[in-house]
Amino acid sequence: MKRLLVFALAPLLVLAAGCAKAPTEKLAAAEKAVSEAQAAGAPTYMAEDFAKLDGMLNNAKKEIADQDAKFAFTRDYEKAEQLLTTVQTDAGRVTAETGKKKEEAKAAAVQAQQAAQGAVKTAQDLVAKAPVGKDRAALEAIKADAQGLATSLSEVQAAIDSGDYLGAQAKAKAIQEKSQAVASEIQTAMAKVGGAKAKKGKGGK
């Protein structure tokens, strides 16, 4: 009787021994790799690649959950394991490429900052040379604009210091464009004053 019981239980014991186990270690490694890519700035500098990574990780988790819901001896985690392996490999690549893109963005931010500084200085120099004339209020307003632009340059530096290189570029570009507009406004005003003086000189003769 005992022998019959052993023989009857043998297939079940084999099945139990062969039950697939959830790839918890691979899942943890994949999650860590994705977290590292996120911390490196991948959502900002490689948004599309990071979205794919996140999607694959979620698919792997769903596949694991689906297999967990099955009877133990029918579970198969091979698909989940393949997804997790791909996630970990791709996450490493994305992290490395994000680092390169951040360095490029930093260089571009510094370059944009220098261009903005030059534009602000040009505007300030023109303000200093601008004749007061009758439009004193207008000139004071332009001076205030130029001073505000100079103050805004500190925001660009703050963005660079915090690692927000794309934000720094955007701020620097806005300052440069505004400075150029101010400079153009001053030059137009100076040209009008010059033209008025020339007419007055001719009239005096």
Residue pairs with C-beta under 8 A, 6 or more apart in sequence:
15 73
16 72
16 73
18 73
19 72
19 73
19 75
20 67
20 75
20 76
20 77
21 77
22 64
22 67
22 68
22 77
22 80
23 64
23 77
23 80
23 81
23 84
26 81
26 84
26 85
26 88
27 60
27 61
27 64
27 80
27 84
29 84
29 88
30 57
30 60
30 84
30 85
30 87
30 88
30 91
31 57
33 87
33 88
33 91
33 92
33 95
34 53
34 54
34 57
34 87
34 91
36 91
36 95
37 50
37 53
37 91
37 94
37 95
37 98
38 50
40 95
40 98
40 99
40 102
41 98
41 102
41 163
42 49
42 50
42 53
42 94
42 95
42 98
43 50
44 166
45 98
45 101
45 102
45 105
45 166
46 94
46 97
46 98
46 101
49 90
49 94
49 97
50 94
52 90
53 87
53 90
53 91
53 94
56 83
56 86
56 87
56 90
57 83
57 84
57 87
59 83
60 80
60 83
60 84
60 87
63 77
63 79
63 80
63 83
64 77
64 80
67 75
67 76
67 77
67 80
68 75
102 163
102 165
105 165
105 166
105 169
106 160
106 165
108 165
108 169
109 156
109 159
109 160
109 165
109 166
109 168
109 169
109 172
110 160
112 156
112 168
112 169
112 172
112 173
112 176
113 153
113 156
113 157
113 160
113 168
113 172
115 172
115 176
116 153
116 156
116 172
116 173
116 175
116 176
116 179
117 153
119 175
119 176
119 179
119 180
119 183
120 146
120 149
120 150
120 153
120 175
120 179
122 179
122 183
123 146
123 149
123 179
123 180
123 182
123 183
123 186
124 146
124 150
126 182
126 183
126 186
126 187
126 190
127 139
127 142
127 143
127 146
127 182
127 186
129 190
130 139
130 142
130 186
130 189
130 190
131 190
131 193
132 139
133 139
133 189
133 193
135 189
138 189
139 189
142 182
142 185
142 186
142 189
145 178
145 182
146 179
146 182
149 175
149 178
149 179
149 182
152 171
152 175
153 175
155 171
156 168
156 171
156 172
156 175
157 168
159 165
159 167
159 168
159 171
160 168
